[in-house]
């Protein structure tokens, strides 16, 4: 597992440096790695780089141009063809203007010429990395904000208006009836529609908060335990065995665990046992949530994470997926129907670490 140098909750910049020159790799890693907010990983193989970039969320790639088997621009083109927009800087030799033009037209964010004083060269590279990553993150944040606004606009215009229309219709019918007619039925329907509106307002409030603050390192066990008193877990016995791990996640992480326990213990899906545990995978961490309730039908596994399901039940699984996705964590349901629910959260490399232990006095 990769250990991040970040200690103070700042955003670490994950740099992936690709070059077939081991000496240059070593110098670059040493120089860039001296920054506490840089995490530098290296490889001398463009093929290894391509495989890593398919699963690992780096913030920027620095690639040599001339490498055996695949040059830097060929690597860049394959990365872009896969849909990965990670910032990319190409290293070129002096006097290779045609390479620069090809690199920029292929989707490179910048380029640098090799040669000269290594200290000066890598100081310039550090400046480029900071500028490009800052710009990229700002653009991504703007895209995410625009997407959130579109979703919220749809929620307000459709679901809330429909619920209010239903309430007004029931009120009109109630005023036309005598006291002995079905007032209790109408009031229950009005109450149900009002609860829909309440869930929509809650969704708007919570959804707006997702991604508002920078992700932070959070103690996994402590966050789980902190969510239990308000999670609605009721009389269910809860066990937590996730070790001394921290994960880099949105500051609303507690709402994820609140949503999971709330889903298990809502009416119709009573669970008496709930457990959390974690296990290491190659280059990832798997956090597992299990209960002994009624489980989830296979055809419903994706549906429970949709906004439509949230509207009908108030389950926060829709928000849970959105919260986790801000740092590349995915969630899915993998349990056996009738044998309880099982939710797996896969945390990518760089977004988890062991909790720093205090040294004994």
N, C-alpha and C positions, 0 to 999 in steps of 0.2 A: 504493500500500500504506500502510495506516495505521501510523504509528510510535507505539509505546506509550511512555509516560514512565517506565515501570518500569525500574529499573536494578539493584535489589538482590534480585530474586527474590521480592518480596512480591506478594500478589495485587492486581492492578489492578482497580478497579471501573469497568466500562465503562458510562457514562451516555449515554443517547440522549434529547436534549431536543427536543421538538416544540412549536413555537409560531409563529403567523403574524405576530408582532410582532418585526421584526428587531432593534430596540433591546434588547428584553428578552432575546432569544436571545444577543446579544453580551455583555450584562452577566452573564447566567447562565454562559456559557462562560468568561468571564474570571474570575469569582469561583470557580466550582467547579474550573476548570482549574489554579488555583494550587496545588492539592494534588497532590503527586507520585504519590499512589496513586489518582488519578482520571484517567480518559481520557474526555473529553466530545466527543460528536459531535452536530451540530444539523441540523435541517431545518425549513423553514417550511411544509411540505406534509404533511398527514396521509396522503395517498396514497403519497407517497415513503416515509414512515415505515412504512406497512403492507408495502410491497415489501421494504424493508430488513430488517424484523423476520422475514420469512419465511426468510431465509438467514443473518442475522448474529446471533451469540450475545451480545447485550447483557446486562448484569447488572441494569439497571433502566431504566424509561422514565418520563420526566417529560413530561406532555402538558397543553397549554392545553385549556380546555373549548370556548370559542367560536372555531371556525375555519371558513372558507368551504368548503363542499362536504362536510365531514364533521367533526362535533364530537368532542371528546376521548372521550366515552363511547361513541360509535359506533365510534371507532377501537379502544377497549378491547374492546368486544364482538366485533369481527372478529378481534382478536388471540387472545382466549380461545377463540373458535369454531374457530380453526385448531389448537388444542391447545397453544398457547404459554402457559406459566405465568409468564413473566418478570414480576418485580415492577413495579407500575404506580402512579404517583402522578398524580392529577388536580389541575390548577390551576383554581380557580374564582374568580369575583368575589365581593365581599362580599354577604351577604344572599341567597345562593343555596342555602338548606338543602335544597331539593328535588333540586338537582344532586348534593349530597353523598350523599344517601340513594340516589339512582339509581346513582352511581359505586360505592359500596361494595357494593350489591346486585348489581352487574354484574361484580364481581371485582377492583375496585381495592384496593390494599393500604393506601392512605392518600390524603389530600387536603390541599391548602393553599389558603388564600385569598390572592388577589393584593392588592397595595396596601401602602402604608406605606413604611417605610425599606427600600430594596433590600438594603442590607448585612445588616440584621437578618433580612430575609426569606430570603435565600440562606444565611445561617448556619443558620437553622432547617431549611432544605431539606437542607443538607449533613448535619446530624445525623440527619434522617429517612432519608436514603439509606444511611448507614452502618448504622443500626439494622436497617432492612428487609433489606438485602443480607446482613448477618451472619446474621440469622434464616433467610433463604431458603437460604443455603448450608448452614447447619447441618441444616435439614430435608432438603435434597437428599442430604447426606452420610449421614444416618440411613437414608433410603430405599435408598440404594445399599448400605449395609452390610447391611440386612435382606435385600436381594435376593441379595447374595453369600452370606450365611449359608444361605439356602434352597438355592442351587446346591450349596454345599459339603455340606450335609446329604444332598442327593440322591446326590452322588458317593460319600460315605462309605457310606450305607446300601445302595446298589445295586451300583455297579461293584466296590468293594473287597470286599464280602461275597461277590459272585459269584466273583471270582477266588480268594478263599480257599477257598470251597467246592470249586472245581475242583481246587485243590492237595490238599486233604484226600482227595478221591476218588481222585486218582492215587496218592497215598501208600498208601491202602488196597489198591488194586489191585496195587501193586508188592510189598507184603508177602505177597500170596497167590501170587506167581510164584516159579519157580525162578530161580537165578542166570543161566541161559542164555536167559531170556525177554527181551522187548523193553524192557530197562532204559534203553537209550540213548534210545529214543523217548519213554518216560515222563519221563525227566529233562529232555529238551528241552521237553516240554509244561509241566513244572513251572517250568522256567526262563522260558518265555514268559509264564506267568501271574504269576510274581514280577515280571517287568518291567512288566506292567500295573499291579500294585500300586505299584511304584516311581514310575511316571508319575502315578498318582493322588495319591500323597503329594507329589510335586513340584508338581503342579497346585494342591493345597491351599495349600502354602507360598507359591507365587508369587501365586496369586489373592488371598490374604489381604493381600498387600503392595500390591496395586493400589489407588491412591487413599488409602493410609494417610498419606502426607505430601503437603503442598501441591504442586501442579505447579510446575515451575521452568523458567526459560529455559535451553535447552541448545544448545550449538554443534552444528549438524546434522552437518557433516563429521567433527568430532572424535568424536561419539557413534557414527557409523557405523564409523569406523576402529577405535575402541575395542572394538567388538563382534566384529570379524573374527578376532582370535586365538583366540576361544573359540567361534566360530560353526560350526565344522565345514565351512568352505568348502574345505578340502583344497587340491588343486592348481588350483582354479579361479582364473582371472585376474580380479581385481576392480578396477573403475575407479569413482571417486567424483568427480562433478562437480556439486556442489550449491551452489557459491558460498559467500559469507560469511554465510550465514543462520543465525539462531537460531529455534527454535520452542518454544512454551510447551506442555509435555507432562508426563505422569506421569514420575516419576524412574526408572521401569523402562523407559524408551524404548529403551535398548540391547537389551533382550530382543526388541523388535519386529524389529530388523535381524538379530539372532541367529536368530529363527524363520524369517525369509525365506530367509537363506542356508542354514540347516539343511534347509528344505524342498527347495531346489534341488538339494542335494548328497546327499540321502538315497538309499539303494539303490533302483534302479529309475528314478530321475530324475536321472541324472548330468548336471551342467552343467559346462562348461569355461570359460565366460565369464559374468561377472556385472557389471552396471553400475547405478549409482545416478545419477540426475540430477534437477534441479528446474526448474520453469518457472512463471512468473507467470501467473495467470488474473485476470479481473476480480473483485476483492475476495476472492481466494483464492490459495493456493499449492499446486501439484501436485508431489508428490514421487513419482518413478517408480523402480521396481525391475524390472529385466529380467534374464532368463537365457536361455541357448541350449539348455536341456534339452528334455524331451519335451512340456512344456506341460500345460495343464489342459483336460479336456473341458468343454464349455459346461454340461452338466447337472451338473457337479461344482463349479462356481464358488462357490456359496454353501455347499455341504456341507463344503468344506475348512476353513471357519471355525467349525464346530460342535464341541461338546464330544464328540460321538460319534466324530468323525473323530480328535480328539485321543486318545481312548481306544484307537483301533485302531492309530494310527501313531506317536503321541508327538509329532506336529507341533505346534509352539507357535502356530499361526495363530489358534487360538481365543483364547489369551491376548493375542496381538498386537492383535486387534480390541478386546478389553476395555481394554487399556492405552491405546490411542489414543482411545477414546471418552470418556475422562475429561475431555478438553479439546475435545470436539466434532470430532475428526479422524476421518474415515471412510476405510475401506480396501476395495478391491474388486479382483478379478482380471479383466483385460481382454485377455489374450493370445490368440493364435490357436493352437488345438490343433495339436500337432506342430511348432510354430515357437518354442517356449519360453514361459516364464511371464512375465506382466507384471502387476505389482501397482501400483495407483495409490492414493496417500494424499492426500486433499484436506484442507488445513489452512485453517480459516476465518480471515477478517480478524480481527486482534487477537491471533492466536495465532502470528504469525511476524513477523520483523523482520530487518533487516540487522545483522550483528555490528558493534557500535561499534568503529571503528578508532582506534588510538592516533595522536595527532598527532606528526609528526616533531619531534625535538628540535632 
